[in-house]
Amino acid sequence: MPHESTNVLRENEILLYGQNFPITGTVRRTAVTPFAPKFVLGDYTREDKVVTSSWVISNFSGGFGILNGQLPQDIDRFADSTLLSLYKYLTLNTLIHPAGNLPDKAELLMEYADTLYAFVGTEVYKWTESTQSWGTNLHTISASANAGAIFNGSMFIITDLGLHSYNAITNTWTDFMSPDTYVPTGDSLIEWDGKLFRIGQDDSDSSLTRIYWTIDPDADNNGASESTDWDEGGLLHLPRGYCQQLLIYFDLTGEPVIHAITRSGVYGYDFDSEKFYITPVTHPTMSVAGKGAMVWRGELYVPEGTEAIKYNGSTLQSVGPAKDEGLPSHLQGNILQMVPGHGFYYAVIATTTGSTIDTLSMPFFEDATPTTLDTVVLEEFPTIGVFPLGSSSSVGAIVQSPGLSWHPLFEQSIGGTMGYCLVTSLDNTFRLWITHSDGASYIDIDTGLHNPLQNPTTEFREDGYLETPWVDLGWAELDKLALSLDVDAEGIDAVLGTSIQVEIAYDGDESWETVALVTQNGLTQYAIGQEPGRVFRRVKFRIQMVRGSISTTATPVLRHMIFGFMRRPQLLWGWDINIQLSKRLHYGKTSEQLLERLYEIAEVEKIAGTFTYRDRRTGLMRSRRVVLSNIQGAELTGSEASARYTVSLIQLDELTNEQ
């Protein structure tokens, strides 16, 4: 029910829930906000703080994909990186070696007879390990290579204008191309069941797509293929050019058969009926799909633009690198190729040309010299080191996965587009070969998940960075106080020039502030914000590493970091007031009526109300939104309502009125 109220407060009077009450003594207030207890996010075994809370940053094996993190579920994820994040500790990534003098990207790489061949336009090159060179053009083919296969001991290459083979034993090339009477061409080539298959334009109708097969492309041994050498195998009822790849995978009965990778999905091939049939791997027609698929550990991986699908014969799963919130903007693009490796598989991405990032400039190649390079010298640590900063325009990238997460491996920031990539085991050395418009390069790789720190010959890049997601540490809209950063590092050597720099950003503003430049091994604590600390709502870190140019086998190692902070909730007050009820009327209310109103507030309404009092020191009226938490009464006359009551109030929010 409504109650008569007024804001005109007399001496020794308060206004509570719209009712004026007389009081004795002073209005007493006490802070009632409980001290926020500490908590730990991450590996609690590494944390030993008594009062402050901790975010333990020790593992990034969860990979790319989180720009705005929720802890603890995203505790091992990151937003962007060029560091090696696959293992327990964070290090520089594996060194990328320049590989010779290819004039352009390769359309195809093939490992044949313990030798690596690169097909660039119409030219064929062979890698020589001893000279680290591709040499000169070995052979000229009819057009750019579309696909290759090993058949009957020879290497076959198919183009839009012909078919070519090379036999390493006899060191001879055979070219089936114009002006031969019959020229086998195609978009893809594969060996299966003792036969060589090709798919492409129908010999009689250029608008159709047909598969052909042979057991001998030159059965007459006259140096030219004949139409009778090839048998028709049925039509793929899709427009010409929709299928750019054939591969072997298992059908629903578990038998390995040919599958056609197309712009609209994957089709299985039944040799006996000479028909293609649709599989569960389907998607809307995409001009960027139709090739680049692979089989890895018994499962089929098919790129679909920016996405990739894994198929095991019964279920489909999205496994592309653009998971969760996606890759950083400078790494976003269509997947050109999925590459099977030993412990990992790789995605080759054509990123958006001209996508500029303001992160650490990455000279990936040992002989690379950036055309422009800005440097920032840390004034806080003037004798320690320089970290190169700048902008780069990424046009291609490779990311790697052990099966669940995606991690950085390569970025191409100059030149044109990415080319063909391949994992080889030449000379008992496992490598990922990369081609692009500026030539070729390779990365030495392990055959499984082996920490490179266990291999003393592992070579590392000169520098790298990692950015954590933005996190609010569980309290999105409340203040936190940043206090310290503990960094546990190894491999720091002033002579070699290995060091780690850690920066911090607050509340969505990526104006990075240097927190630590680590120049010694072991655990070192750094203060944040000097003595007062720094109040924030959201925070993220950037970790930068350099190794110098003295030793390629040296790397700094970040074992873990501990970010120390405190939760700082709004300070709320509690109020104790002595209400004096007497026989006199107060604003026309008897003591019984005032007491009834007091009980009504406490027992019946159970709602929040306004508490107003006059500050004796300033003379101002102050209002708070409160709830009544306790009443203690001392009746003075027994049968009458004359009494003194102590009322306890708890403030709910900020000051609501002050005048």
WOCOR-V959560 format. One record per residue. N is the residue number from 0. SS is DSSP state (@ for helix, = for strand, . for the rest). Layout:
n-><N;N>
ss-><SS;SS>
This chain:
n-><0;1;2;3;4;5;6;7;8;9;10;11;12;13;14;15;16;17;18;19;20;21;22;23;24;25;26;27;28;29;30;31;32;33;34;35;36;37;38;39;40;41;42;43;44;45;46;47;48;49;50;51;52;53;54;55;56;57;58;59;60;61;62;63;64;65;66;67;68;69;70;71;72;73;74;75;76;77;78;79;80;81;82;83;84;85;86;87;88;89;90;91;92;93;94;95;96;97;98;99;100;101;102;103;104;105;106;107;108;109;110;111;112;113;114;115;116;117;118;119;120;121;122;123;124;125;126;127;128;129;130;131;132;133;134;135;136;137;138;139;140;141;142;143;144;145;146;147;148;149;150;151;152;153;154;155;156;157;158;159;160;161;162;163;164;165;166;167;168;169;170;171;172;173;174;175;176;177;178;179;180;181;182;183;184;185;186;187;188;189;190;191;192;193;194;195;196;197;198;199;200;201;202;203;204;205;206;207;208;209;210;211;212;213;214;215;216;217;218;219;220;221;222;223;224;225;226;227;228;229;230;231;232;233;234;235;236;237;238;239;240;241;242;243;244;245;246;247;248;249;250;251;252;253;254;255;256;257;258;259;260;261;262;263;264;265;266;267;268;269;270;271;272;273;274;275;276;277;278;279;280;281;282;283;284;285;286;287;288;289;290;291;292;293;294;295;296;297;298;299;300;301;302;303;304;305;306;307;308;309;310;311;312;313;314;315;316;317;318;319;320;321;322;323;324;325;326;327;328;329;330;331;332;333;334;335;336;337;338;339;340;341;342;343;344;345;346;347;348;349;350;351;352;353;354;355;356;357;358;359;360;361;362;363;364;365;366;367;368;369;370;371;372;373;374;375;376;377;378;379;380;381;382;383;384;385;386;387;388;389;390;391;392;393;394;395;396;397;398;399;400;401;402;403;404;405;406;407;408;409;410;411;412;413;414;415;416;417;418;419;420;421;422;423;424;425;426;427;428;429;430;431;432;433;434;435;436;437;438;439;440;441;442;443;444;445;446;447;448;449;450;451;452;453;454;455;456;457;458;459;460;461;462;463;464;465;466;467;468;469;470;471;472;473;474;475;476;477;478;479;480;481;482;483;484;485;486;487;488;489;490;491;492;493;494;495;496;497;498;499;500;501;502;503;504;505;506;507;508;509;510;511;512;513;514;515;516;517;518;519;520;521;522;523;524;525;526;527;528;529;530;531;532;533;534;535;536;537;538;539;540;541;542;543;544;545;546;547;548;549;550;551;552;553;554;555;556;557;558;559;560;561;562;563;564;565;566;567;568;569;570;571;572;573;574;575;576;577;578;579;580;581;582;583;584;585;586;587;588;589;590;591;592;593;594;595;596;597;598;599;600;601;602;603;604;605;606;607;608;609;610;611;612;613;614;615;616;617;618;619;620;621;622;623;624;625;626;627;628;629;630;631;632;633;634;635;636;637;638;639;640;641;642;643;644;645;646;647;648;649;650;651;652;653;654;655;656;657;658>
ss-><.;.;.;.;.;.;.;.;.;.;.;.;=;=;=;=;.;.;=;=;=;=;=;=;=;=;=;=;=;=;=;.;.;.;.;.;.;.;.;=;=;.;.;@;@;@;.;.;.;.;.;.;=;=;=;=;=;.;.;.;.;.;=;.;.;.;.;=;=;.;.;.;.;.;.;.;=;.;.;=;=;.;.;=;.;.;.;.;.;=;=;.;.;=;.;=;=;=;.;.;.;.;.;.;.;.;.;=;=;=;=;=;.;.;=;=;=;=;=;=;.;.;=;=;=;=;.;=;.;.;.;.;=;.;.;.;.;.;=;=;.;.;.;.;.;.;=;=;=;=;=;.;.;=;=;=;=;=;.;.;.;=;=;=;=;=;=;.;.;.;.;=;=;=;=;=;=;.;.;.;.;.;.;.;.;.;.;=;=;=;=;=;.;.;=;=;=;=;=;=;=;.;.;.;.;.;.;.;=;=;=;=;=;=;.;.;.;.;.;.;.;.;.;.;.;.;@;@;@;.;=;=;=;=;=;=;.;.;.;.;.;.;=;=;=;=;=;=;=;=;.;.;.;.;.;=;=;=;=;=;=;=;.;.;=;=;=;=;=;=;.;.;.;.;=;=;=;=;=;=;=;=;.;.;.;.;.;.;.;.;.;.;.;=;=;=;.;.;=;=;=;=;=;=;.;.;=;=;=;=;=;.;.;.;.;=;=;=;.;.;.;.;.;.;.;.;.;.;@;@;@;.;=;=;=;=;=;=;=;=;.;.;.;.;=;=;=;=;=;=;=;.;.;.;=;=;=;=;=;=;.;.;.;.;=;.;.;.;.;.;.;.;.;=;=;=;=;.;@;@;@;.;.;.;.;=;=;=;=;=;=;=;=;=;.;=;=;=;=;=;=;.;.;.;.;.;=;=;=;=;=;=;.;.;.;.;.;=;=;=;=;=;=;=;.;@;@;@;.;.;=;=;=;=;=;=;.;.;=;=;=;=;=;=;.;.;.;.;.;.;.;@;@;@;.;.;.;.;.;=;.;.;=;=;=;=;=;.;.;=;=;.;.;.;.;.;.;.;=;=;=;=;=;=;=;=;=;=;=;=;.;.;=;.;.;.;.;=;=;=;=;=;=;=;=;=;.;.;=;=;=;=;=;=;=;=;=;=;.;.;.;=;=;=;=;=;=;.;.;.;.;.;.;=;=;=;.;.;=;=;=;=;=;=;=;=;.;.;.;.;.;.;.;.;.;.;=;=;=;=;=;=;=;=;=;=;=;=;.;.;.;.;=;=;=;=;=;=;=;=;=;.;.;.;.;=;.;.;=;.;@;@;@;@;@;@;@;@;@;@;@;@;@;@;@;.;.;.;=;=;=;=;=;=;.;.;.;.;.;.;=;=;=;=;=;=;=;=;=;=;=;=;=;=;=;.;.;.;.;.;.;.;=;=;=;=;=;=;=;=;=;.;.;.;.;.;=;=;.>
